Amino acid sequence: MQKKVVLTLFILLVIILGGILSSLLSVDDSRVEVANKYLSPVEKKDKENLKIRSWAESLANVDKANFSYPVNELFMQIELKKYIPPKVKSYKLVVDKADRYSIFCILQTISSMNFPFVLEKVNRIPTIYVSSKTKEDLLKIVKKLKEYDIESKIIEVWL
């Protein structure tokens, strides 16, 4: 019997302390309110703006701080035009077929003619960039691909 009474008192004490703590933690009005009639017009306007704004909006509208960081600031400007190579004239091979066999034939043909090339595949559409000094050399590739029933053409691009 005494165990039940002690247990009941303990539970009641925990409930009361929990209620008191939750009421203390949930109260946000711990600051002193000044009546509106005692505020200056600027303070009234600021008070109205604070009610409307969220914390993010008020943080975005904060003026620049009047302090400096405890480090040295350094401004650097690097002229990259000297380091960026100029664009190079290259050629793009446009093909009408994009199946595996056609791509295999194209790559083997370009490799056998010793042309440097790059294959780029975007959305299952292959784009082949071939490097050559003259367009006439590349027309040999187009003729060779016609033997495999692959229609192609050469377009000049700047890379």
N, C-alpha and C positions, 0 to 999 in steps of 0.2 A: 504494500500500500504506500509506504513512504517513497519507494522508488518511483511510483507513478506520479506522486505529487512533485518530487524533485525534478523529474523529467518534464512535467507540465510547466513548472516555473522556469526551467531552463529554456524551453521552446518559446514561452511568453517573453522572456528577457531578450532572446535573439530577435524576435519579431519587432519588439519595441526599438531596440538599438538599430536594426535595419531600417525602420521607418524614419528614425531621427537622422541617420546618416544619409539616406536618400533625399530627405528634405533639405539637408544642408548642402549637399552636392548639386542639387537641381536648381537652387535659387541663384539667379544671375544678377539680381538687383541688390548687390552689396555696395553699390556706390550711392552717393548722396545726389538727389535730384533737386535742381534749382527751378523754381517756378518760372514759367515763360515770361511773366511780366518783368522779371528782374534781368533778363538776358538782353544783350545789345542786338540790334538787327542782324549783324554779321553772325553772331553766335546762333541766333534763331534759324538763319538760313543754313548754317553748317549742321545744325541739329536735324533739320528737315532732310538735308541731303544724306546724312548718315542713316536715317531711317529707310531711305529708298535704296541706297547702294548695298551691294553685297561686299564681302571682304575683298574679293578679287578686284572689283571695280575701284574700290577705294585705294587699294595697293597700286593699281595701274596709274592712278592720278596723283600719286605722291611726287612732290618736287624733288629735284636732284639734291642729294645730301651735301651738306657743307663740310665735308671732311675729305681727306686724301688717304689713300691706302699707304701702309707703312712699307712700300717698296718703290723702287725707281721705275718710272714708266719710260718705255723706249718705243719710238716709232721708227719702223723700217720700211723702206720702199725698194723693191727689187725690180729692175727692168728685165722682164722675162723674154722680151722680143729677141734678145741676143741668143737665148738658149733654146728657143723653140725653132725646130728646123722648118724650112719653107715647105709648102705643100708639094707633093710629088705627083706628076702625071702618071696615072695608071689606067687600067682598062677593066671594065666589068663585063663578064660573060653572062649573057641572059639566055637561059635555056627554056624550052617549052615543056620538058618532061622533068619530073622530080622523083621518079621511082628509084629503087635501090640499084637496079641494073644500069640505068642511065647515068646516075651519079658515079657508079664504078667506072663506066666507060669514059666519062668526062675526065675523071681524076687520072686514070691510066694514060689517057691521050696527052694530057697536059704534062704529066710526069715524064713520059717517054720523049717529049720534045724539049725537056730541060728548061721549062719556064717556072720561075718562082710564082706561087699562087697562095691564096688564102680562101678557105671555104667557110662561109658563114651561113648558118641555118637559123632562120627566124620564122616561127609559126609554120614549120614544115616546108618552107620555101627556101631553097638553097640560093645563095648569092656567091658567085665566084669572082674574086678579084685576081687578075693576072698582071704580072709586071713584065713589060717588054718595052724596048726602045722604039719599035716601029709597029704600026698597025698592020702592016703587010705580013709580018711574022704571025700575028694572031689570026689572020684570015686563013692560014694553014690549019689552025685548030678547027675553025668552023667547017672547012672542007672535009677534014678527017672525021668530024662528028656526023656529017651527013651520011657517011658510010654506015654508021650505026643507026641511021634513021632518027637522028636527034637534030632538030632545028635549033639554031642558036644565032646570036648576033653579038657584036662587040660595041660597047658604049664607053666613051671616054669619061673618066671621073678624076677628080683631084682629091687625093688623100693626104 
